[in-house]
Amino acid sequence: SKIAGIKLKNRIIRSATHEGFADTGGKPLGQLEDLYLKLAKGGAGAIITGFTGVQQNGKGASNMRLIDKDEYIDDYKKLNDKLKKTGVPVIMQLVHCGANSNRSISGEDTVAPSEFKNKLYRSTAKELDEDGIETVISSFVKAIIRSKKSGFAGVQLHAAHGYLLSQFLSSYVNKRKDRWGGSLENRFRIIGEIISRAREHVGAYPIFAKISAYDADRKGVRIDEGIRIAGLFQAAGIDCIE
C-alpha cells in the first residue's frame, strides 16, 4: 500500500495520541523511541506522532514536544534513523493549541482567532493581529521544513479537536470580520497559506491533515460543512485527510 508515495507494510495506521515524552523545553526523550519501536514491532503500517508544537505560545502540556527550533532536528533524526530499520514510516503531527494552550506552561499569552474564554484553564485568549497570524503561518512552514530535514516521512496538520487551526475553521470561535474570518473560504485562508508556502520549500513532501467533521460546539462544524472543509483541503493540495 502507498499513501502520497509513502510505502506502508499494511493499512494499519497508528493515529496520533499525546504521548508526552519531552523535557520541559519540548525536546524528545528516549522513551518516545522505545514506544515507536514497540508499535512498529507490534505491526503498525505507519505511525503518526502525538501532537508537536510549532510555537512556544501554542503549548498545551508541560511534557509536550516542540519543533520550534533547529536544534531539535538531530534528536528527531536519531529517532527516524532507528525507525527506518523497521520499515515503518513516521509522520509528524504539527499543532498550535491556540486558546487551548496553557499560559502557566508556555509562559506566554494564549492566542486565538478571536478573543475566547477557556473555561478549563480559566484564561482568556487574545485575538491574533496580522503580525501574529503571519508568525503562526511561518512557524508551521518552518516546522514542516524541520520535519522533512529530521527524516519524517511526512507531516500532519492538526486542524481538529479545538486547536488553533480548527478554531479558525469554526464560526463558533472565529468571529473575525477581516480576510481571516466570515466565509468558510476566509476561515480556511490561514491553512491554505501554510500549505502553499510550505510547498515552495518542500515540494511534493507529503502533507496530511486531521479535521473534525463534527465538533461538540454549539453552532460549530457539522457534517455538511466538514465535507466542504475537506474539499478546500483537496483544492489546496493536501495529500491525505484523517
C-alpha positions in Angstrom: 0.0 0.0 0.0 1.0 3.6 -0.6 -0.3 7.0 0.5 1.2 10.1 -1.2 4.2 8.0 -2.2 4.8 6.7 1.4 5.2 2.9 1.4 3.2 1.1 4.0 3.6 -2.6 5.1 -0.1 -2.7 5.7 -3.2 -0.5 6.2 -3.0 -0.2 10.0 -2.0 3.4 10.8 -1.4 4.4 14.4 -3.4 7.6 14.8 -1.9 10.5 16.9 -2.3 10.4 20.6 -0.4 12.7 23.0 2.5 10.6 24.4 4.3 13.4 26.2 7.9 12.1 26.5 9.5 15.5 26.2 11.6 17.5 28.7 10.3 20.9 29.8 11.9 22.6 26.9 10.0 20.4 24.4 12.9 18.2 23.4 12.0 14.5 22.7 13.1 11.9 25.3 14.3 8.3 24.8 11.0 6.8 25.8 9.5 8.1 22.6 11.9 5.9 20.5 11.1 2.9 22.7 7.3 3.4 22.2 7.6 3.7 18.4 9.8 0.7 18.1 7.2 -1.3 20.1 4.4 0.0 17.8 6.5 -0.9 14.7 7.2 -4.4 16.0 3.6 -4.7 17.0 2.5 -4.4 13.4 1.7 -0.8 12.7 2.0 0.1 9.0 2.8 3.7 9.8 2.9 5.9 12.9 1.5 9.4 13.2 3.2 11.1 16.2 1.4 12.8 19.0 0.9 16.5 18.6 4.1 18.5 18.4 4.1 22.3 18.9 5.2 24.8 16.3 5.4 27.7 18.7 6.1 28.2 22.4 2.8 30.1 22.9 0.9 27.1 21.4 2.0 24.7 24.1 -0.8 22.9 26.0 1.0 20.4 28.2 4.3 20.5 30.2 5.6 17.3 28.6 4.5 18.3 25.0 7.2 18.1 22.3 8.1 21.1 20.2 9.8 21.5 16.9 10.1 25.3 17.0 14.0 25.3 16.9 16.5 23.9 14.5 18.4 22.4 17.5 15.8 19.7 17.8 16.4 18.3 14.3 19.2 16.0 15.4 17.1 14.3 18.1 14.2 13.7 15.7 16.7 12.4 13.1 18.1 9.8 15.5 14.5 8.6 16.2 13.8 8.3 12.4 17.1 6.5 11.7 16.1 3.8 14.2 12.6 3.5 12.8 13.8 3.3 9.2 15.3 -0.1 10.0 11.8 -1.4 10.8 10.4 -0.2 7.5 7.6 1.7 9.4 7.3 5.4 8.3 6.7 8.1 10.9 4.5 11.1 10.1 5.0 14.2 12.3 1.8 15.8 13.6 2.1 19.6 14.0 -0.1 21.8 16.2 -0.6 25.1 17.7 -3.1 24.7 20.6 -4.5 28.2 20.3 -7.0 29.0 23.1 -6.3 25.5 24.5 -2.6 26.5 25.2 -1.8 26.8 28.8 -0.2 30.1 29.9 1.2 28.6 33.1 3.1 26.1 31.0 4.1 28.2 28.0 4.9 31.4 29.9 3.3 33.4 27.1 -0.1 34.9 26.3 -2.6 32.5 24.7 -3.9 33.5 21.3 -6.9 32.6 19.2 -8.7 33.8 16.0 -10.9 35.9 18.3 -10.9 36.6 22.0 -12.0 33.4 23.6 -12.6 32.3 27.2 -11.1 28.9 28.1 -13.2 27.5 31.0 -10.7 24.7 31.6 -7.7 26.9 32.3 -9.8 29.9 33.4 -8.0 32.1 30.9 -8.9 34.4 28.0 -7.1 34.0 24.7 -6.2 37.3 22.9 -7.3 37.9 19.3 -4.4 37.4 16.9 -3.4 40.5 15.0 -2.0 40.4 11.4 1.6 40.0 12.7 0.5 37.2 15.0 -1.2 35.4 12.1 1.9 35.8 9.9 4.0 34.4 12.8 1.7 31.3 13.1 1.9 30.7 9.3 5.7 31.0 9.2 6.0 28.8 12.4 4.0 26.0 10.7 6.1 26.3 7.5 9.4 26.2 9.4 8.1 23.2 11.3 7.3 21.4 8.1 10.8 22.1 6.7 12.4 20.9 10.0 10.2 17.8 9.9 11.5 17.0 6.4 15.1 17.6 7.5 14.5 15.3 10.5 13.6 12.4 8.3 9.9 12.2 8.9 8.0 10.6 6.0 5.5 13.4 6.0 3.6 15.8 8.3 0.0 16.1 9.5 -1.5 19.5 10.2 -3.7 19.2 13.3 -6.8 21.1 12.3 -9.2 19.2 14.7 -10.1 19.0 18.3 -10.4 22.7 19.1 -6.8 23.6 18.5 -5.8 26.8 16.6 -6.3 25.7 13.0 -9.7 24.2 13.9 -10.6 27.4 15.8 -10.0 29.4 12.6 -12.3 27.0 10.8 -15.1 27.2 13.4 -17.6 30.1 13.1 -18.3 29.4 16.9 -14.8 30.6 17.8 -13.7 32.7 14.8 -15.7 35.9 14.9 -13.3 37.9 12.7 -14.6 40.5 10.2 -11.4 40.6 8.1 -10.0 38.3 5.5 -9.3 35.6 8.1 -13.0 35.2 9.1 -16.6 35.3 7.9 -17.0 32.9 4.9 -15.6 29.4 5.2 -13.1 30.3 2.5 -11.8 33.1 4.7 -11.7 30.9 7.7 -9.7 28.4 5.8 -7.3 31.0 4.5 -4.6 30.5 7.2 -4.4 26.8 6.4 -4.2 27.5 2.6 -1.4 29.9 3.2 0.5 27.3 5.3 0.2 24.6 2.6 1.1 26.9 -0.4 4.1 28.5 1.3 5.3 25.1 2.6 5.1 23.7 -0.9 7.6 26.4 -2.1 10.2 24.9 0.2 9.4 21.2 0.4 7.8 20.5 -3.0 5.8 17.2 -3.1 6.7 16.3 0.5 3.6 14.6 2.0 1.3 16.9 3.9 -1.7 15.3 5.6 -4.5 17.0 7.7 -6.6 15.9 10.6 -10.0 17.5 10.8 -13.2 17.4 12.9 -16.1 16.7 10.6 -18.5 17.3 13.5 -17.5 19.1 16.7 -19.2 19.5 20.0 -19.6 23.3 19.9 -22.9 24.9 19.7 -23.1 26.3 16.1 -19.8 24.6 15.4 -18.7 22.4 12.4 -21.3 19.9 11.2 -21.0 17.1 8.6 -22.1 19.2 5.6 -19.5 21.9 6.5 -16.9 19.2 7.2 -17.4 17.9 3.7 -16.8 21.5 2.3 -13.7 21.8 4.5 -12.3 18.6 3.1 -13.0 20.0 -0.4 -10.9 23.1 0.4 -8.1 20.9 1.7 -8.2 18.9 -1.5 -8.1 22.1 -3.6 -5.2 23.3 -1.6 -3.2 20.2 -2.5 -3.4 18.1 0.7 -2.2 14.5 0.3 -4.5 12.8 2.9 -7.3 13.7 5.3 -8.0 12.0 8.6 
